[in-house]
Amino acid sequence: MSPPADYFRKLVERATDGILLLDAVGRIQYANLAAAELFGRSQEALQGQELGFVVTQDQPTELRLTNRLRVGVTADVRSVEIELDGERMVAVYLRDVTERKRAEERLRQSAAVFESTSEGVFIADSRGRIVDVNRAFSVITGYERSEVIGRSPRFLQSGRHPPSFYRELWRRLENEGRWQGEIWNRRKSGEIYPQWLSVDSVYSEGDELAHYVAVFSDLTGAKRTQAEIERLAHRDPLTGLANRLAFRAQVASVVEQAASRRPHSGASVLLVGLDGFKHINDSLGLAAGDLVLVEVARRLGTVIPGNDNIARLGGDEFAAVIDSRQVDAGAAAVAQAVLQALSRPIQFDSTELYVEASVGIASYPRDGKSVEALIQNCDAAMRRAKQAGGRTYRYYAKDWTNYAHDRVVLAAQLRRAITDNELVLYYQPQIDLHSGQVVGLEALVRWIHQDEGLVSPGRFIPMAEETGLIEPLGEWVLEQACRQAAVWCREGLSFGRVAVNVSGAQIERCDIVDLVARTLDKTGLAANCLELEITESFLMSRIEAAAELLAGLKRIGVQLAMDDFGTGYSSLAYLKGLAFHTLKIDKSFIDGVPGNCKDAEILRTVAALGRSLGFKIVAEGVEGGEQHDYLLQTDCDFAQGYFFSPPVPAQAIPQLIRTLGSPAFEP
């Protein structure tokens, strides 16, 4: 018995595939519900419409359908001719493959990502055997796909991790379904390298483990960059030595080790400051300075054990820390070896450069138990070595801490004193030995401290030179002296010239020629009324630059005096070529005359030498009548000292000049 026609009609109507019946000219005569949904229109609306595309019989075709309600509908279309009620028609079957096409597209995209990503990927089955790898896997590991399929990833292990590491990895995968972290593996070449690895467990719809997916990136470049950043953070880029930060950590480590030993042992910190390094930079350029610093670092490495124990703290300062095996006598021996190593010349082009150093030593636990205390006290010791003339070393002594504290406090107070009018100039006359007339006034700065009263220049001038305050202090003295001298000139006071001491530290920090020219212009003082006093020792340490400096000052028209003559071991051949007008014989040569025959003969010889070279001669520090009478028998022209007058304030000068110039005045 055949099913009734109504049965087949309902079957077609409710079919999941779309079914269309087309007449001979291609118009739709029937569309079931599934076909209407594919086109996004009602069955009635489709009836009588042309299909809009050609259907080839028995040839399946994929077509994108126009659907007003859904985007991107794709159907698999097939057709067959049938005869219905004596009329030939075409039955069209449309199967919705939209989701399948989307899944295929996602798979294609995933495959493209799988192959093109820069991260290595491998897929393993539930037994841990590799079933697929991407191109990046081969690039990173060096293994081709054919070499790894079916193998366990264990062949990639570096041997750097213990078995417990891998047990923890698998435990996390089993319990949490994921593990990620840094791991070291081995390339085909044998090179061990770091990876960042993520491994995920993938489960089937039945919640059974299907496979593992591992994604990894090569950390070699990142590690190299990290190491370079670490190096830059803890290493001096020029010398390659440890920097200040790394050195502090190393001192802390050495001290901690020393403290942990029984019985307690010690450690020492050495601070090495180069003497005269700024002169090399200024005269030969930064390239020469850099070469010197690199060579100093190399030489330190030959006498101090352990590269991590040596540092460049900045500028021309180096440091080292040594453990208990080299404490006390050993530290001194190391310091002496450092001085010896740095005494040899350094070749720069065709020039031999000589670099000397001052070394400070502070030992744990005697001189400090903290890193800060050791470095601070070591710095104080080094500065004492510099004050001793350099080319030597000094151990730290506790009383230097008070000096260092005083220096810091005094520097802050001096900075305020310059701006708060706590400074004042006193003037000491220079006398013509034969006429008794005043021929000059030396300006001497005094500090009237609001709490301490008069502060000795011997206390604050060296501190100003060390801290850089000598520059504003020197400018203040020069301007005030010129301004006061200009007032005296306008008042018609005959004082000769005003003499101002110029510190070598000030000359190194500023353009002294420009400063003097600007000050004269600002105050209105005639250039020939100003004399600048520069010490012999400073000039002899700057032989090449001195002639140019003095020539520049002479062009302005000021008078020039070499101060403390006799203490700097001047070359006579060099001395005669310098643009000085006056030599001031140091007080140390005056103190012993006339009683000390050797001092008297030296004074007479020096004065005669200066006179023969065309200089005016000034004797400093004349304090007694016998000295005065002896000077009258020498070639000295002028004298200065308490025998004539102590330094006095500016308001006392007019009366002092009148008194000294009076016939009634008897020194």
Wavefront OBJ file of the C-alpha trace (Angstrom):
o trace
v 0.000 0.000 0.000
v 1.535 3.356 -1.091
v 1.602 6.285 1.304
v -0.959 8.957 0.507
v 0.182 12.052 -1.438
v -0.545 14.210 1.572
v 2.156 12.319 3.470
v 4.809 13.274 0.909
v 3.613 16.876 0.874
v 4.096 17.160 4.627
v 7.473 15.447 4.376
v 8.667 17.981 1.788
v 7.200 20.906 3.691
v 9.033 19.998 6.883
v 12.354 18.957 5.334
v 15.457 20.619 6.824
v 16.868 21.301 3.358
v 15.302 23.914 1.133
v 13.273 22.525 -1.788
v 12.105 24.534 -4.788
v 10.062 23.491 -7.826
v 10.805 25.493 -10.960
v 8.764 25.527 -14.162
v 10.243 25.292 -17.633
v 11.231 29.004 -17.691
v 12.817 28.938 -14.201
v 10.027 30.521 -12.134
v 9.436 29.216 -8.627
v 6.210 27.269 -8.397
v 6.775 25.932 -4.915
v 9.105 26.644 -1.963
v 9.102 24.805 1.334
v 9.640 26.460 4.719
v 13.400 25.770 4.772
v 13.795 27.421 1.332
v 11.825 30.455 2.471
v 14.147 30.828 5.489
v 17.233 30.577 3.266
v 16.002 33.463 1.118
v 14.582 35.417 4.063
v 11.148 35.686 2.422
v 7.743 34.044 2.828
v 6.665 31.056 0.736
v 3.998 33.173 -0.936
v 6.486 35.901 -1.821
v 8.791 33.422 -3.519
v 6.100 31.855 -5.615
v 6.231 33.074 -9.232
v 9.711 34.659 -8.757
v 12.602 33.782 -10.981
v 15.347 31.958 -9.164
v 18.008 34.486 -10.217
v 20.799 32.024 -10.900
v 21.437 29.108 -13.200
v 21.270 25.628 -11.747
v 23.245 22.890 -13.463
v 21.616 19.530 -13.123
v 23.488 16.875 -11.175
v 26.380 19.334 -10.488
v 26.455 20.531 -6.874
v 27.126 24.254 -6.614
v 27.880 26.532 -3.623
v 26.091 29.851 -3.853
v 25.812 32.879 -1.631
v 22.116 33.736 -1.336
v 20.593 37.150 -0.920
v 18.825 37.173 2.431
v 17.396 40.354 3.900
v 17.385 38.837 7.376
v 20.737 37.056 7.509
v 24.161 38.040 6.264
v 26.434 35.691 4.397
v 24.059 32.793 3.806
v 25.750 30.069 1.778
v 23.951 27.047 0.341
v 24.982 23.835 -1.392
v 22.644 23.698 -4.427
v 21.700 20.580 -6.454
v 18.912 20.027 -9.023
v 17.133 17.273 -10.884
v 14.415 17.201 -13.564
v 11.156 15.559 -12.605
v 7.694 15.117 -14.197
v 4.780 16.219 -12.084
v 1.174 15.801 -13.266
v 2.448 15.427 -16.809
v 4.500 18.636 -16.642
v 8.306 18.679 -16.730
v 9.756 20.619 -13.806
v 13.104 21.113 -12.028
v 13.450 20.237 -8.358
v 16.156 22.328 -6.613
v 17.648 21.210 -3.292
v 19.389 23.831 -1.102
v 21.399 22.765 1.954
v 22.449 25.537 4.394
v 26.246 25.280 4.738
v 26.759 28.743 6.252
v 28.083 27.498 9.593
v 30.275 24.914 7.914
v 31.784 27.601 5.666
v 32.373 29.829 8.648
v 34.046 26.977 10.498
v 36.223 26.296 7.466
v 37.169 29.974 7.308
v 38.067 29.947 10.963
v 40.194 26.881 10.375
v 41.953 28.573 7.448
v 42.589 31.638 9.570
v 43.866 29.511 12.434
v 46.136 27.640 10.062
v 47.467 30.920 8.682
v 48.128 32.199 12.187
v 49.659 28.854 13.131
v 52.120 29.092 10.264
v 52.824 32.813 10.239
v 53.149 33.593 13.951
v 56.652 34.383 15.194
v 56.044 32.203 18.257
v 56.862 28.538 18.086
v 53.872 26.186 18.383
v 53.667 22.436 18.705
v 50.641 20.221 19.251
v 50.942 16.917 21.103
v 48.422 14.130 21.525
v 47.142 12.892 24.864
v 50.228 10.679 25.208
v 52.498 13.692 24.773
v 53.676 12.818 21.249
v 54.126 15.739 18.846
v 51.562 15.673 16.033
v 52.256 19.040 14.414
v 54.570 22.062 14.594
v 54.581 25.414 12.847
v 57.283 27.117 10.819
v 58.462 29.243 13.761
v 59.097 26.058 15.746
v 61.642 25.013 13.134
v 63.191 28.498 12.965
v 63.651 28.693 16.744
v 64.687 25.103 17.508
v 66.451 24.223 14.261
v 64.406 21.020 13.872
v 62.343 20.384 10.721
v 58.776 19.130 11.063
v 59.665 15.673 9.796
v 62.296 15.317 12.545
v 59.906 15.833 15.450
v 56.538 14.304 14.494
v 55.753 11.393 16.795
v 58.472 12.290 19.302
v 58.117 13.357 22.927
v 59.216 16.961 23.574
v 61.747 15.590 26.065
v 64.457 15.686 23.391
v 64.311 19.507 23.658
v 65.262 19.528 27.341
v 68.459 21.409 28.212
v 69.405 19.448 31.317
v 69.430 22.718 33.240
v 66.250 21.988 35.230
v 65.973 19.240 37.890
v 63.329 16.479 37.588
v 61.217 18.248 40.215
v 60.742 21.132 37.781
v 59.086 18.905 35.197
v 57.022 17.045 37.811
v 55.568 20.372 38.913
v 54.868 21.305 35.277
v 52.873 18.130 34.653
v 51.090 18.416 37.996
v 49.862 21.892 37.068
v 48.725 20.674 33.643
v 46.740 17.807 35.143
v 45.166 19.850 37.943
v 44.714 23.238 36.334
v 44.945 22.517 32.610
v 47.660 25.144 32.070
v 51.311 25.889 32.815
v 53.370 28.890 31.812
v 56.766 30.196 32.771
v 60.395 30.541 31.782
v 62.180 27.383 30.716
v 65.599 26.639 29.236
v 65.655 24.288 26.248
v 68.230 23.115 23.732
v 68.362 23.887 20.014
v 69.401 21.312 17.428
v 72.802 23.047 17.370
v 73.267 22.219 21.054
v 72.851 25.829 22.185
v 70.909 26.222 25.412
v 68.515 29.146 25.321
v 65.640 30.611 27.383
v 61.970 30.341 26.356
v 58.715 31.705 27.655
v 56.447 28.663 27.376
v 52.661 28.301 27.728
v 51.140 24.808 27.641
v 47.364 24.193 27.631
v 45.405 20.961 27.911
v 42.607 20.660 25.324
v 39.590 18.447 26.058
v 36.982 16.883 23.771
v 33.244 17.411 24.060
v 33.186 14.292 26.160
v 35.581 15.978 28.608
v 38.392 13.648 27.681
v 41.956 14.866 27.170
v 42.446 15.280 23.425
v 45.833 16.976 23.075
v 48.238 19.619 24.357
v 49.025 22.921 22.701
v 52.350 24.557 23.539
v 53.282 28.093 22.488
v 56.761 29.471 23.169
v 58.870 32.514 22.367
v 62.644 32.792 22.245
v 63.860 34.998 25.126
v 67.481 35.161 23.934
v 67.140 38.711 22.581
v 65.156 39.863 25.592
v 67.739 38.348 27.940
v 70.517 40.061 26.020
v 68.682 43.387 26.227
v 68.025 42.828 29.925
v 71.698 42.081 30.478
v 72.668 45.265 28.631
v 70.215 47.316 30.682
v 71.612 45.675 33.803
v 75.134 46.489 32.643
v 74.262 50.124 31.953
v 72.539 50.374 35.332
v 75.502 48.951 37.232
v 78.531 49.619 35.017
v 80.405 52.729 33.994
v 79.950 52.903 30.194
v 83.439 54.319 29.565
v 85.654 52.031 31.639
v 83.393 49.013 32.120
v 84.004 49.162 35.872
v 81.230 49.008 38.445
v 79.443 52.331 38.962
v 78.567 53.975 42.268
v 75.350 51.950 42.699
v 77.028 48.601 42.081
v 80.018 49.542 44.235
v 77.829 50.328 47.224
v 76.230 46.894 46.874
v 79.669 45.265 46.624
v 80.922 47.084 49.733
v 77.799 45.947 51.591
v 78.467 42.353 50.498
v 82.136 42.396 51.527
v 81.277 44.002 54.873
v 78.541 41.438 55.504
v 80.964 38.597 54.797
v 83.553 40.155 57.088
v 80.985 40.550 59.877
v 79.851 36.926 59.565
v 83.319 35.464 60.066
v 84.429 34.306 63.513
v 86.324 36.037 64.871
v 85.152 39.201 63.152
v 87.523 40.156 60.376
v 87.743 43.403 58.485
v 87.565 45.072 55.116
v 88.922 48.280 53.657
v 87.605 50.815 51.172
v 90.069 52.803 49.050
v 89.105 56.003 47.250
v 91.449 57.080 44.432
v 91.244 60.680 43.234
v 93.307 61.725 40.196
v 95.404 64.856 40.696
v 95.300 67.458 37.917
v 92.987 65.482 35.649
v 90.931 68.568 34.757
v 94.037 70.138 33.247
v 94.340 67.208 30.809
v 90.715 67.626 29.716
v 91.051 71.380 29.357
v 94.348 71.387 27.475
v 94.150 68.230 25.327
v 90.406 67.628 25.026
v 87.918 65.019 26.155
v 89.417 62.282 23.976
v 92.660 62.479 25.940
v 90.721 62.542 29.202
v 88.731 59.455 28.239
v 91.891 57.602 27.234
v 93.443 58.412 30.616
v 90.372 57.187 32.516
v 90.274 53.908 30.581
v 93.996 53.337 31.160
v 93.684 54.156 34.868
v 90.853 51.607 35.133
v 93.028 49.002 33.413
v 95.986 49.655 35.708
v 93.818 49.492 38.818
v 92.695 46.068 37.662
v 96.316 44.873 37.633
v 96.913 45.680 41.307
v 93.482 45.197 42.923
v 92.007 41.674 42.987
v 88.503 41.127 41.616
v 87.041 43.278 38.856
v 83.776 43.677 40.792
v 85.757 45.218 43.648
v 86.810 48.232 41.535
v 84.515 51.090 40.527
v 84.517 54.453 38.874
v 82.367 56.673 41.066
v 82.278 59.510 38.544
v 84.557 62.144 37.089
v 88.140 61.403 38.117
v 87.325 59.323 41.216
v 87.793 55.565 41.450
v 87.176 53.247 44.392
v 88.021 49.732 45.525
v 87.002 47.416 48.360
v 89.280 44.673 49.673
v 88.552 41.971 52.222
v 90.306 40.991 55.440
v 93.226 39.333 53.702
v 94.409 42.785 52.637
v 93.365 44.947 55.611
v 95.635 47.472 57.376
v 99.189 46.794 56.156
v 97.689 45.134 53.100
v 95.506 48.145 52.340
v 98.535 50.394 52.541
v 100.424 48.047 50.252
v 97.574 48.137 47.747
v 97.440 51.941 47.944
v 101.182 52.119 47.330
v 100.837 49.728 44.388
v 98.087 51.937 42.944
v 100.290 55.028 43.192
v 103.169 53.129 41.596
v 100.985 51.819 38.751
v 99.693 55.307 37.978
v 103.141 56.920 38.040
v 104.083 55.528 34.622
v 103.361 57.804 31.632
v 100.297 57.282 29.441
v 100.862 57.671 25.705
v 98.393 59.938 23.863
v 99.328 60.396 20.216
v 102.892 61.713 20.448
v 102.460 63.090 23.972
v 103.324 61.367 27.231
v 100.756 62.154 29.911
v 101.525 61.847 33.606
v 98.706 61.206 36.046
v 99.137 61.146 39.784
v 96.649 60.246 42.470
v 95.675 60.693 46.099
v 94.312 57.676 47.961
v 92.098 57.607 51.052
v 91.624 54.457 53.162
v 88.827 53.638 55.618
v 88.612 50.211 57.275
v 85.727 48.162 58.685
v 84.844 48.064 61.532
v 87.362 50.574 62.919
v 86.379 53.529 60.705
v 82.713 52.703 60.161
v 80.241 49.835 60.145
v 77.925 51.021 57.380
v 78.528 51.504 53.680
v 77.716 55.209 53.983
v 80.170 55.761 56.837
v 83.002 53.898 55.115
v 82.652 55.773 51.820
v 82.237 59.139 53.543
v 85.257 58.602 55.772
v 87.281 57.288 52.870
v 86.494 60.506 50.999
v 87.699 62.564 53.982
v 90.961 60.583 54.019
v 91.477 61.112 50.289
v 91.024 64.853 50.642
v 93.621 64.865 53.394
v 95.972 63.094 50.996
v 95.322 65.818 48.412
v 95.946 68.522 51.015
v 99.276 66.854 51.775
v 100.301 67.548 48.177
v 98.935 64.452 46.468
v 100.876 61.395 45.257
v 100.283 59.754 48.627
v 97.680 57.936 50.741
v 96.089 58.636 54.083
v 94.163 56.547 56.585
v 90.974 57.988 58.004
v 91.148 59.683 61.404
v 88.032 60.388 63.466
v 88.679 64.103 63.894
v 88.297 64.505 60.126
v 84.586 63.812 60.470
v 84.238 67.019 62.440
v 86.216 68.790 59.748
v 83.956 67.392 57.020
v 80.823 68.391 58.939
v 82.258 71.856 59.556
v 83.067 72.124 55.858
v 79.493 71.323 54.792
v 77.907 73.691 57.313
v 80.417 76.458 56.642
v 79.885 76.164 52.875
v 76.146 76.710 53.263
v 76.751 79.675 55.551
v 79.338 81.213 53.197
v 76.904 80.949 50.311
v 74.458 83.047 52.332
v 77.197 85.398 53.514
v 78.046 86.381 49.936
v 74.489 87.552 49.343
v 73.710 88.798 52.884
v 76.615 91.278 53.145
v 78.465 89.399 55.880
v 81.718 89.807 53.930
v 83.900 92.893 54.081
v 87.179 93.913 52.472
v 90.161 95.066 54.486
v 93.175 96.683 52.834
v 96.882 96.392 53.706
v 99.236 99.019 52.277
v 102.308 98.284 50.173
v 105.112 100.745 50.914
v 107.944 102.105 48.756
v 110.953 101.186 50.863
v 112.907 104.252 49.828
v 110.262 107.022 49.774
v 107.934 105.584 52.409
v 104.920 106.363 50.224
v 101.954 104.037 49.755
v 102.197 102.474 46.282
v 99.391 99.921 46.561
v 96.656 98.392 48.680
v 96.100 94.629 48.832
v 92.397 93.755 49.235
v 91.844 90.995 51.804
v 88.409 89.495 52.377
v 87.074 89.104 55.908
v 83.956 87.259 57.042
v 82.062 88.722 59.963
v 79.949 85.700 60.938
v 76.717 86.605 62.704
v 77.332 83.966 65.400
v 81.057 83.239 65.387
v 82.347 86.734 64.729
v 85.469 87.036 62.543
v 86.104 83.808 60.580
v 89.728 83.259 59.585
v 90.390 83.348 55.810
v 92.583 80.296 56.342
v 89.421 78.451 57.308
v 86.942 79.509 54.633
v 89.130 80.217 51.556
v 90.325 76.567 51.144
v 86.751 75.390 51.712
v 85.512 77.797 49.025
v 88.120 76.440 46.601
v 87.074 72.843 47.298
v 83.341 73.467 46.966
v 83.388 75.822 43.975
v 82.224 78.809 46.024
v 85.527 80.466 45.164
v 83.978 81.583 41.874
v 81.157 83.756 43.312
v 83.417 84.755 46.220
v 86.205 85.816 43.861
v 83.787 87.787 41.697
v 82.454 89.574 44.776
v 85.954 90.508 46.002
v 87.055 91.738 42.570
v 83.973 93.896 42.058
v 83.991 95.365 45.572
v 87.717 96.181 45.404
v 87.355 97.830 41.986
v 84.273 99.730 43.074
v 86.027 101.057 46.211
v 89.192 101.966 44.252
v 87.071 103.878 41.738
v 85.563 105.881 44.614
v 89.050 106.721 45.930
v 90.129 107.776 42.454
v 87.174 110.142 42.145
v 87.997 111.562 45.581
v 91.580 112.230 44.461
v 93.172 109.814 46.942
v 96.637 108.719 45.818
v 96.857 104.994 46.662
v 98.753 103.614 43.677
v 96.811 100.512 42.726
v 94.511 98.005 44.407
v 95.808 94.412 44.430
v 93.377 91.487 44.311
v 94.337 87.851 44.822
v 92.989 85.537 42.114
v 92.680 81.884 43.146
v 93.881 79.199 40.771
v 90.594 77.360 41.431
v 88.702 80.455 40.279
v 90.781 80.714 37.099
v 89.985 77.084 36.280
v 86.253 77.646 36.731
v 85.713 80.840 34.751
v 87.051 83.039 31.965
v 89.073 85.354 34.184
v 90.064 87.684 31.330
v 86.428 88.312 30.448
v 85.490 88.688 34.128
v 88.164 91.344 34.747
v 87.213 93.281 31.618
v 83.531 93.268 32.544
v 84.241 94.293 36.141
v 86.417 97.233 35.106
v 83.750 98.391 32.680
v 81.026 97.969 35.302
v 82.847 99.859 38.092
v 84.578 102.490 35.954
v 88.031 101.788 37.401
v 91.014 102.426 35.137
v 92.809 99.200 34.256
v 96.222 100.466 35.412
v 94.801 100.958 38.922
v 94.190 97.211 39.303
v 96.819 94.587 40.056
v 96.028 90.868 40.003
v 98.091 88.536 42.192
v 98.421 84.926 40.983
v 100.457 82.329 42.889
v 103.665 80.967 41.420
v 102.699 77.354 42.232
v 99.494 77.573 40.212
v 101.236 79.112 37.218
v 103.998 76.510 37.250
v 101.383 73.729 37.164
v 99.826 75.315 34.072
v 102.944 76.252 32.149
v 101.472 76.052 28.656
v 98.264 77.923 29.470
v 99.870 80.509 31.777
v 101.538 82.585 29.061
v 98.285 82.902 27.114
v 96.335 83.787 30.274
v 98.800 86.492 31.336
v 98.977 87.918 27.825
v 95.194 88.247 27.773
v 95.176 90.091 31.097
v 98.040 92.315 30.025
v 96.112 93.354 26.903
v 93.388 94.706 29.173
v 96.009 96.926 30.828
v 95.991 95.588 34.397
v 99.163 95.095 36.454
v 100.249 91.500 37.172
v 102.070 90.173 40.213
v 103.419 86.682 40.899
v 102.433 85.907 44.491
v 104.393 83.662 46.900
v 107.442 83.791 44.636
v 110.076 81.231 45.547
v 107.662 78.450 46.507
v 106.882 77.135 43.028
v 110.325 76.226 41.663
v 110.068 78.457 38.608
v 112.295 77.866 35.649
v 114.368 80.996 35.040
v 114.154 80.563 31.288
v 110.387 80.336 31.572
v 110.042 83.097 34.131
v 111.603 85.754 31.962
v 109.040 85.175 29.238
v 105.997 85.788 31.451
v 104.133 89.095 31.331
v 104.535 90.011 35.007
v 105.289 93.429 36.423
v 105.914 92.434 40.044
v 107.285 89.507 42.048
v 106.092 89.134 45.642
v 108.710 87.262 47.676
v 107.007 84.771 49.978
v 106.900 85.525 53.696
v 108.862 82.341 54.468
v 111.982 83.969 52.996
v 111.498 87.114 55.111
v 110.934 85.486 58.494
v 114.572 84.503 59.081
v 116.302 87.736 58.087
v 118.606 89.218 59.002
v 119.547 86.689 61.703
v 119.556 83.581 59.513
v 122.418 83.966 57.079
v 121.018 81.416 54.605
v 117.608 83.110 54.518
v 119.270 86.494 54.137
v 121.402 85.299 51.233
v 118.418 83.643 49.522
v 116.408 86.841 49.883
v 119.223 88.949 48.488
v 119.755 86.552 45.553
v 116.049 86.260 44.701
v 115.616 90.033 44.821
v 118.647 90.573 42.609
v 117.418 87.941 40.159
v 113.971 89.519 39.917
v 115.400 92.965 39.455
v 117.728 91.722 36.683
v 114.707 90.320 34.829
v 112.976 93.692 34.993
v 110.463 92.970 37.747
v 109.515 95.161 40.690
v 110.148 93.267 43.942
v 107.740 93.231 46.912
v 108.697 91.666 50.242
v 105.703 90.170 52.090
v 105.273 89.705 55.832
v 107.618 92.410 57.128
v 107.016 92.497 60.886
v 110.136 94.025 62.478
v 112.475 96.966 62.163
v 115.513 94.767 61.565
v 113.755 93.171 58.582
v 112.876 96.609 57.270
v 116.450 97.876 57.611
v 117.853 94.778 55.902
v 115.437 95.095 52.981
v 116.752 98.634 52.367
v 120.120 97.056 51.573
v 118.674 94.661 48.969
v 117.129 95.089 45.556
v 113.601 94.995 47.024
v 111.466 97.931 45.885
v 108.401 97.602 48.075
v 107.384 95.954 51.331
v 104.167 94.946 53.048
v 103.413 93.719 56.547
v 102.315 94.487 60.078
v 105.471 96.555 60.599
v 103.794 99.208 58.490
v 100.127 98.465 59.144
v 97.731 95.580 59.664
v 94.839 95.242 57.179
v 92.242 97.946 57.906
v 88.694 98.636 56.664
v 88.151 100.913 53.664
v 87.031 103.906 55.741
v 90.396 103.946 57.552
v 92.507 104.047 54.381
v 92.492 107.826 53.686
v 93.812 108.617 57.167
v 96.294 105.717 56.993
v 97.724 106.990 53.709
v 98.089 110.478 55.112
v 99.804 109.094 58.206
v 102.177 106.820 56.282
v 103.004 109.569 53.820
v 103.666 112.124 56.556
v 107.320 113.101 57.192
v 106.615 112.571 60.886
v 105.834 108.893 60.316
v 108.598 106.650 61.561
v 108.007 102.927 60.934
l 1 2 3 4 5 6 7 8 9 10 11 12 13 14 15 16 17 18 19 20 21 22 23 24 25 26 27 28 29 30 31 32 33 34 35 36 37 38 39 40 41 42 43 44 45 46 47 48 49 50 51 52 53 54 55 56 57 58 59 60 61 62 63 64 65 66 67 68 69 70 71 72 73 74 75 76 77 78 79 80 81 82 83 84 85 86 87 88 89 90 91 92 93 94 95 96 97 98 99 100 101 102 103 104 105 106 107 108 109 110 111 112 113 114 115 116 117 118 119 120 121 122 123 124 125 126 127 128 129 130 131 132 133 134 135 136 137 138 139 140 141 142 143 144 145 146 147 148 149 150 151 152 153 154 155 156 157 158 159 160 161 162 163 164 165 166 167 168 169 170 171 172 173 174 175 176 177 178 179 180 181 182 183 184 185 186 187 188 189 190 191 192 193 194 195 196 197 198 199 200 201 202 203 204 205 206 207 208 209 210 211 212 213 214 215 216 217 218 219 220 221 222 223 224 225 226 227 228 229 230 231 232 233 234 235 236 237 238 239 240 241 242 243 244 245 246 247 248 249 250 251 252 253 254 255 256 257 258 259 260 261 262 263 264 265 266 267 268 269 270 271 272 273 274 275 276 277 278 279 280 281 282 283 284 285 286 287 288 289 290 291 292 293 294 295 296 297 298 299 300 301 302 303 304 305 306 307 308 309 310 311 312 313 314 315 316 317 318 319 320 321 322 323 324 325 326 327 328 329 330 331 332 333 334 335 336 337 338 339 340 341 342 343 344 345 346 347 348 349 350 351 352 353 354 355 356 357 358 359 360 361 362 363 364 365 366 367 368 369 370 371 372 373 374 375 376 377 378 379 380 381 382 383 384 385 386 387 388 389 390 391 392 393 394 395 396 397 398 399 400 401 402 403 404 405 406 407 408 409 410 411 412 413 414 415 416 417 418 419 420 421 422 423 424 425 426 427 428 429 430 431 432 433 434 435 436 437 438 439 440 441 442 443 444 445 446 447 448 449 450 451 452 453 454 455 456 457 458 459 460 461 462 463 464 465 466 467 468 469 470 471 472 473 474 475 476 477 478 479 480 481 482 483 484 485 486 487 488 489 490 491 492 493 494 495 496 497 498 499 500 501 502 503 504 505 506 507 508 509 510 511 512 513 514 515 516 517 518 519 520 521 522 523 524 525 526 527 528 529 530 531 532 533 534 535 536 537 538 539 540 541 542 543 544 545 546 547 548 549 550 551 552 553 554 555 556 557 558 559 560 561 562 563 564 565 566 567 568 569 570 571 572 573 574 575 576 577 578 579 580 581 582 583 584 585 586 587 588 589 590 591 592 593 594 595 596 597 598 599 600 601 602 603 604 605 606 607 608 609 610 611 612 613 614 615 616 617 618 619 620 621 622 623 624 625 626 627 628 629 630 631 632 633 634 635 636 637 638 639 640 641 642 643 644 645 646 647 648 649 650 651 652 653 654 655 656 657 658 659 660 661 662 663 664 665 666 667
